[in-house]
Amino acid sequence: MRTRHRVVFQDAADLSFLDAESVELVLTSPPYPMIAMWDQAFSRRDRQVASALREGDGWQAFGRMHDALDRVWREAHRVLRPGGFACIVVGDAVRSLRGRFALYPNHARILQALLEIGFTPLPSILWRKQTNAPTKFMGSGMYPAGAYVTLEHEHILIARKGAPRDFTAIEEKRRRHESALFWEERNGWYSDVWFDLKGTRQERLSASGRDRSGAFPFELAYRLICMHTIRGDTVLDPFLGTGTTLRAAAAAGRNSVGCEIEKDLRAEIFADPARWLPAARHRAASRLEEHRSFVAARRASGKTMLHESRRYGFPVITRQESELWIPLPAAARREAEDLWVVSYEEPPAPPAAAAPPAGGPAPPGRLPGRRRRRHPPPRQASFTWDESG
C-alpha cells in the first residue's frame, strides 16, 4: 500500500489544479481574522483591510478579511465529493481598536459562509486548549464591570457537502469496514468538547525572522481524518502551513494535498522523514496498544467482549470492529520536489481456519456413516483493490 502527499505553493483562493469532486475531506485552520499576527497577510490580499485597521474600523476589517476566506470555502466546496466533509479549526478574536474592546466571532462568520455556499452544518466540537502559559486577565483585572472573560477554547466546525456519502460500491464498503474505529475511540472522539489536546502557539519564527504558521496539534488532525474518511481517501488542507495535516494523513493511510502560499515553508514541509515518520508510525501503532490496555482493564473488571478482531485476534466490543486494521507507515520518499510517497507494512493476514484432524471423531451433531446434505455456499462478490498508488 502507498499514499501520495502533494503540495502546491500558491494562493488557496485558486484550487484549479484540483478536479471537481476529487477529495473526501477538507481539513484546515485558516489565518484568524482580527488576530494581529495575520494583519499583514490579509492586507497583502486586500489593501482596504490595512486602511480599515489604520482608521480603527474593526468591523470593516473583519468583513474584508472574511471575504478573502470565503473564496477558499467556495473552492473547497467545489473540490469536495458529494458526502465529503469540511473540518475547519478556528478561534474567535478579541481586540481593542480606538479604545474599544470587542469580540470578533470568526467561527460564526465562517459558519454563515458555509451555509450560504451550500454546506450542511453538523454538530461541532469545542476544543478546550491546554496550555502552560499563565492566564492573562483582560480588562480591569480584579475590578468588576470592566473585566472580560478569557478565551480558552477554539471551534472545530464540521460541515458536509450534500447528502451522506454512498458506500454501496463493494471496494469502498470494504475499505470503510477496515477503517472502523475502536468502540472506546468512538466514545471519546465523538464528544462535542475535547479537553485532552494541548494547543500549539499560533506562531513560528521562520528563517527570515517573520511569524508564519498557525499550527494545530498532530493528534487533532489525526483524529479528524480517522473520523471523517476511510483508508485511501484524499485530504485537502488549503492552509497547509508546516505540514501537520500531510503527516497526519500519512499516519492514517490517507492521501493528501496541501496548498501553501509561503514558499519558504517548503524546507520544513519536506524535512527529512526521520524527523516525523517515526512519530507518525508510533501514533498509528499506539491505537493497538491502547486497545489492548482497554481489553485488559475490561477483563479485570469482569466485563465480557463478545466479538473478535479477525486480523489481530484480540476481543472487540462490536461486530463493526471485527474487520478493522491500522496501516503502519514504513518509509517515505520524495518522488518529486513537492511530492511525498509513503509506503506501509503489509496488513496482518486473517488466521486460517483450522482443519479437522485426520481420522478424528465426527463433528458434534453428525451421525457416523451418514453424509450430511451439502447446501451451496452463499454467493460472494469478488474484487481486487490496487493500492499501488
C-alpha positions as CSV (number, residue, x, y, z in Angstrom):
1,M,0.0,0.0,0.0
2,R,1.2,3.5,-0.8
3,T,-0.2,7.0,-0.3
4,R,0.8,10.2,-2.1
5,H,1.1,13.7,-0.5
6,R,1.4,16.6,-2.8
7,V,2.0,20.3,-2.0
8,V,1.2,23.2,-4.3
9,F,2.7,26.6,-3.4
10,Q,0.1,29.2,-4.3
11,D,-2.9,31.1,-3.0
12,A,-5.7,28.8,-1.9
13,A,-8.4,31.0,-3.4
14,D,-7.5,29.2,-6.7
15,L,-7.6,25.4,-6.4
16,S,-8.0,24.9,-10.2
17,F,-5.2,22.3,-10.1
18,L,-7.8,20.0,-8.4
19,D,-10.7,18.5,-10.3
20,A,-14.2,19.0,-9.0
21,E,-15.3,16.3,-6.5
22,S,-11.8,14.9,-6.1
23,V,-11.3,15.0,-2.3
24,E,-13.1,13.5,0.6
25,L,-12.1,15.8,3.4
26,V,-11.1,19.4,3.7
27,L,-9.2,19.9,7.0
28,T,-7.6,23.2,7.8
29,S,-7.0,26.0,10.2
30,P,-7.1,29.4,8.3
31,P,-5.4,32.6,9.4
32,Y,-7.6,34.0,12.1
33,P,-9.2,37.4,11.2
34,M,-8.5,40.2,13.6
35,I,-5.6,38.4,15.3
36,A,-2.8,40.9,14.9
37,M,-0.2,38.4,13.6
38,W,-2.3,37.9,10.5
39,D,-2.9,41.5,9.7
40,Q,-0.1,41.7,7.2
41,A,-1.2,38.5,5.4
42,F,-4.8,39.8,4.9
43,S,-3.6,43.3,4.0
44,R,-1.4,41.9,1.2
45,R,-4.5,40.5,-0.4
46,D,-6.8,43.5,0.2
47,R,-5.4,47.0,0.8
48,Q,-8.7,48.0,2.3
49,V,-8.0,45.8,5.2
50,A,-4.9,47.8,6.1
51,S,-6.9,51.0,5.6
52,A,-9.7,49.9,7.9
53,L,-7.3,48.9,10.6
54,R,-5.5,52.3,10.4
55,E,-8.8,54.0,10.8
56,G,-9.8,51.8,13.7
57,D,-12.8,50.3,11.9
58,G,-12.6,46.8,13.2
59,W,-15.9,45.5,11.7
60,Q,-14.9,46.7,8.2
61,A,-11.5,44.9,8.5
62,F,-13.3,41.8,9.9
63,G,-15.7,41.7,7.0
64,R,-12.9,42.2,4.4
65,M,-10.7,39.5,5.9
66,H,-13.6,37.0,5.8
67,D,-14.4,37.9,2.2
68,A,-10.9,36.7,1.4
69,L,-11.6,33.4,3.2
70,D,-14.9,32.9,1.5
71,R,-13.2,32.4,-1.8
72,V,-11.3,29.5,-0.3
73,W,-14.5,27.9,1.1
74,R,-16.2,28.1,-2.3
75,E,-13.3,26.3,-3.9
76,A,-13.3,23.8,-1.1
77,H,-17.0,23.1,-1.8
78,R,-16.2,22.6,-5.5
79,V,-13.4,20.0,-5.0
80,L,-15.2,18.0,-2.3
81,R,-17.0,14.9,-3.5
82,P,-20.7,14.6,-2.6
83,G,-20.9,13.5,1.0
84,G,-17.4,14.8,1.8
85,F,-16.7,16.8,4.9
86,A,-15.1,20.1,5.8
87,C,-13.5,20.4,9.2
88,I,-12.3,24.0,10.0
89,V,-10.4,24.8,13.2
90,V,-10.8,28.4,14.1
91,G,-10.7,30.7,17.1
92,D,-12.6,33.9,17.8
93,A,-10.6,37.1,18.3
94,V,-10.6,39.8,20.9
95,R,-9.1,43.2,20.1
96,S,-9.1,46.8,21.1
97,L,-9.4,49.5,18.4
98,R,-9.8,53.1,19.3
99,G,-10.1,52.2,22.9
100,R,-13.0,49.8,22.3
101,F,-12.5,46.1,23.3
102,A,-14.7,43.7,21.3
103,L,-15.1,40.0,20.4
104,Y,-14.8,39.2,16.7
105,P,-16.7,35.9,16.2
106,N,-14.8,34.2,13.5
107,H,-16.5,30.8,13.9
108,A,-19.9,32.3,13.5
109,R,-18.9,34.2,10.3
110,I,-17.3,31.1,8.7
111,L,-20.4,29.0,9.6
112,Q,-22.6,31.6,7.9
113,A,-20.4,31.5,4.8
114,L,-20.5,27.7,4.7
115,L,-24.3,27.8,4.8
116,E,-24.6,30.3,2.0
117,I,-22.2,28.2,-0.2
118,G,-24.4,25.1,0.3
119,F,-22.8,23.1,3.0
120,T,-24.9,21.2,5.6
121,P,-23.7,22.1,9.1
122,L,-23.2,19.3,11.5
123,P,-22.5,19.2,15.3
124,S,-19.2,20.9,16.0
125,I,-16.5,20.4,18.6
126,L,-15.2,22.8,21.2
127,W,-11.5,22.3,21.7
128,R,-10.7,23.4,25.2
129,K,-7.0,24.1,24.8
130,Q,-4.5,23.1,27.4
131,T,-1.6,25.5,27.7
132,N,1.4,26.0,30.0
133,A,1.1,29.8,29.6
134,P,-0.1,31.7,32.7
135,T,-3.7,33.0,32.5
136,K,-3.8,36.6,31.2
137,F,-6.6,38.7,32.7
138,M,-8.3,41.0,30.2
139,G,-9.8,44.3,31.1
140,S,-9.9,45.8,34.6
141,G,-8.1,42.9,36.4
142,M,-9.7,42.2,39.8
143,Y,-12.3,45.0,39.5
144,P,-15.8,44.0,38.2
145,A,-17.8,45.8,35.5
146,G,-14.8,46.0,33.2
147,A,-13.0,42.7,33.3
148,Y,-13.5,40.3,30.4
149,V,-13.8,36.5,30.1
150,T,-10.6,34.8,28.9
151,L,-11.0,32.8,25.6
152,E,-9.6,29.3,26.3
153,H,-11.2,27.3,23.5
154,E,-11.4,27.1,19.8
155,H,-14.1,25.8,17.4
156,I,-13.9,22.8,15.2
157,L,-16.6,23.5,12.6
158,I,-17.9,20.4,10.8
159,A,-20.0,20.5,7.6
160,R,-20.9,18.1,4.9
161,K,-21.4,18.6,1.1
162,G,-24.9,17.4,0.3
163,A,-26.3,14.1,1.4
164,P,-24.4,11.4,3.3
165,R,-21.8,9.6,1.3
166,D,-22.9,6.5,-0.6
167,F,-20.9,3.3,0.3
168,T,-22.7,0.9,-1.9
169,A,-19.6,0.1,-4.1
170,I,-18.0,-3.1,-2.9
171,E,-14.5,-1.8,-2.7
172,E,-15.4,1.4,-0.8
173,K,-17.6,-0.7,1.6
174,R,-14.6,-3.0,2.3
175,R,-12.3,-0.1,3.0
176,R,-14.9,1.5,5.3
177,H,-15.2,-1.7,7.3
178,E,-11.4,-1.9,7.6
179,S,-11.2,1.8,8.6
180,A,-13.5,1.3,11.6
181,L,-12.7,2.9,14.9
182,F,-12.5,1.0,18.2
183,W,-15.5,1.3,20.4
184,E,-13.6,3.3,23.0
185,E,-12.3,5.7,20.4
186,R,-15.8,6.2,19.1
187,N,-17.0,7.1,22.6
188,G,-14.2,9.6,23.2
189,W,-13.6,11.2,19.9
190,Y,-17.2,12.0,19.1
191,S,-17.7,14.1,22.2
192,D,-18.5,17.7,21.5
193,V,-15.9,19.0,23.9
194,W,-12.2,17.9,23.7
195,F,-10.2,18.5,26.8
196,D,-7.2,16.3,26.2
197,L,-5.3,18.1,23.4
198,K,-2.6,20.6,24.1
199,G,-2.6,23.7,21.9
200,T,0.2,24.8,19.6
201,R,1.0,28.5,19.7
202,Q,-0.1,30.3,16.6
203,E,3.4,31.5,15.7
204,R,6.6,30.2,14.3
205,L,9.8,32.2,13.8
206,S,11.0,31.3,10.3
207,A,14.5,31.7,8.9
208,S,13.6,35.1,7.6
209,G,12.5,36.3,11.0
210,R,8.8,36.5,10.3
211,D,6.0,34.7,12.0
212,R,4.3,32.4,9.5
213,S,2.3,29.5,10.6
214,G,-0.8,28.7,12.7
215,A,-0.5,25.0,13.5
216,F,-2.9,22.7,15.3
217,P,-1.6,19.6,17.1
218,F,-0.9,16.4,15.1
219,E,-3.4,14.5,17.3
220,L,-6.2,16.8,16.4
221,A,-5.6,16.3,12.7
222,Y,-5.2,12.6,13.1
223,R,-8.5,12.1,14.9
224,L,-10.5,14.2,12.5
225,I,-9.0,12.4,9.5
226,C,-9.8,9.0,11.0
227,M,-13.3,10.2,11.9
228,H,-14.3,11.6,8.5
229,T,-12.5,9.5,5.9
230,I,-11.7,5.9,5.0
231,R,-8.3,4.5,4.1
232,G,-7.2,5.6,0.6
233,D,-9.3,8.8,0.7
234,T,-7.7,12.2,-0.1
235,V,-7.5,15.0,2.4
236,L,-7.0,18.7,1.4
237,D,-5.5,21.4,3.5
238,P,-5.7,24.8,1.7
239,F,-3.7,26.4,4.5
240,L,-1.0,23.7,5.0
241,G,1.5,25.7,7.0
242,T,4.3,23.5,8.2
243,G,2.6,20.3,7.0
244,T,0.8,18.8,10.1
245,T,-2.2,17.7,8.0
246,L,0.1,16.0,5.5
247,R,1.8,14.0,8.2
248,A,-1.4,13.0,10.0
249,A,-2.9,11.8,6.7
250,A,0.2,9.7,6.1
251,A,-0.1,8.2,9.6
252,A,-3.8,7.3,8.9
253,G,-3.2,5.8,5.5
254,R,-4.9,8.6,3.5
255,N,-3.6,10.6,0.6
256,S,-3.3,14.4,1.0
257,V,-3.0,17.6,-1.0
258,G,-1.8,20.8,0.6
259,C,-1.8,24.4,-0.6
260,E,0.6,26.9,0.9
261,I,1.3,30.4,-0.2
262,E,4.6,30.8,1.7
263,K,7.3,29.0,-0.3
264,D,9.9,29.4,2.4
265,L,8.0,26.7,4.3
266,R,9.0,24.1,1.7
267,A,12.1,23.0,3.7
268,E,10.0,22.4,6.8
269,I,7.2,20.6,5.0
270,F,9.7,18.3,3.2
271,A,12.0,17.8,6.1
272,D,13.9,14.5,6.5
273,P,11.4,11.7,7.1
274,A,13.5,10.7,10.1
275,R,12.1,13.8,11.8
276,W,8.5,12.9,11.5
277,L,7.8,9.4,10.2
278,P,8.7,7.5,13.5
279,A,6.2,9.7,15.4
280,A,3.5,9.1,12.7
281,R,4.1,5.4,12.9
282,H,4.1,5.4,16.7
283,R,0.7,7.2,16.8
284,A,-0.8,4.6,14.5
285,A,0.7,1.7,16.4
286,S,-0.4,3.2,19.7
287,R,-4.0,2.6,18.8
288,L,-3.4,-1.1,19.0
289,E,-1.6,-0.9,22.3
290,E,-4.3,1.4,23.8
291,H,-6.9,-1.1,22.8
292,R,-5.0,-4.0,24.4
293,S,-4.9,-2.0,27.6
294,F,-8.6,-1.3,27.3
295,V,-9.3,-5.1,26.9
296,A,-7.1,-5.9,29.9
297,A,-8.9,-3.3,32.1
298,R,-12.3,-4.5,30.9
299,R,-11.5,-8.1,31.7
300,A,-10.1,-7.2,35.1
301,S,-13.5,-5.6,35.9
302,G,-15.3,-8.8,35.0
303,K,-16.8,-7.5,31.8
304,T,-17.0,-9.6,28.6
305,M,-16.4,-8.8,25.0
306,L,-18.4,-10.9,22.5
307,H,-16.5,-10.2,19.2
308,E,-13.0,-10.7,17.9
309,S,-10.8,-8.9,15.5
310,R,-10.1,-11.1,12.5
311,R,-6.6,-9.7,11.8
312,Y,-5.3,-9.1,15.3
313,G,-7.1,-11.8,17.3
314,F,-8.0,-9.6,20.3
315,P,-11.5,-9.1,21.6
316,V,-13.6,-6.1,20.4
317,I,-16.9,-4.7,21.7
318,T,-18.9,-4.7,18.4
319,R,-19.0,-6.7,15.2
320,Q,-18.3,-3.5,13.3
321,E,-14.7,-3.6,14.7
322,S,-14.0,-7.1,13.5
323,E,-12.5,-6.2,10.1
324,L,-10.5,-3.2,11.4
325,W,-6.8,-2.9,10.6
326,I,-4.5,0.0,11.2
327,P,-1.9,1.0,8.5
328,L,1.6,1.3,9.8
329,P,3.9,3.7,7.8
330,A,7.2,2.1,6.9
331,A,9.0,4.5,4.7
332,A,8.7,7.9,2.9
333,R,10.5,9.1,-0.1
334,R,10.4,12.3,-2.1
335,E,9.5,11.4,-5.6
336,A,9.3,15.0,-6.9
337,E,10.2,18.4,-5.5
338,D,6.8,18.7,-3.9
339,L,5.6,15.1,-3.5
340,W,6.0,12.6,-0.7
341,V,5.1,8.9,-1.3
342,V,4.6,6.8,1.8
343,S,4.7,3.0,1.9
344,Y,3.2,0.8,4.6
345,E,3.7,-2.6,6.2
346,E,1.7,-5.4,4.8
347,P,-1.5,-5.8,6.8
348,P,-1.7,-8.8,9.2
349,A,-3.3,-11.8,7.5
350,P,-6.5,-13.2,9.0
351,P,-5.8,-16.5,10.7
352,A,-6.6,-19.6,8.5
353,A,-9.4,-21.8,9.6
354,A,-8.1,-24.9,11.4
355,A,-8.7,-28.2,9.5
356,P,-10.2,-31.2,11.5
357,P,-7.7,-33.8,12.5
358,A,-7.4,-36.8,10.1
359,G,-9.3,-39.8,11.3
360,G,-10.7,-37.9,14.3
361,P,-14.2,-38.1,15.6
362,A,-17.1,-36.8,13.6
363,P,-18.1,-33.2,14.4
364,P,-20.8,-32.8,17.1
365,G,-24.3,-33.4,15.8
366,R,-23.2,-35.6,12.9
367,L,-24.1,-39.3,12.9
368,P,-21.4,-41.8,11.9
369,G,-21.8,-43.3,8.4
370,R,-24.3,-40.7,7.2
371,R,-23.5,-38.0,4.8
372,R,-24.7,-34.5,5.6
373,R,-26.6,-32.8,2.9
374,R,-24.5,-30.2,1.3
375,H,-26.0,-26.8,0.6
376,P,-24.3,-24.4,-1.9
377,P,-22.4,-21.7,-0.1
378,P,-23.8,-18.2,-0.4
379,R,-22.5,-16.2,-3.4
380,Q,-19.8,-13.7,-2.5
381,A,-18.7,-10.9,-4.7
382,S,-15.0,-11.0,-5.7
383,F,-12.9,-7.9,-6.1
384,T,-9.4,-6.6,-6.3
385,W,-8.0,-3.4,-5.0
386,D,-4.9,-1.9,-6.4
387,E,-3.2,0.1,-3.6
388,S,-0.1,0.7,-5.5
389,G,-0.6,4.4,-5.7
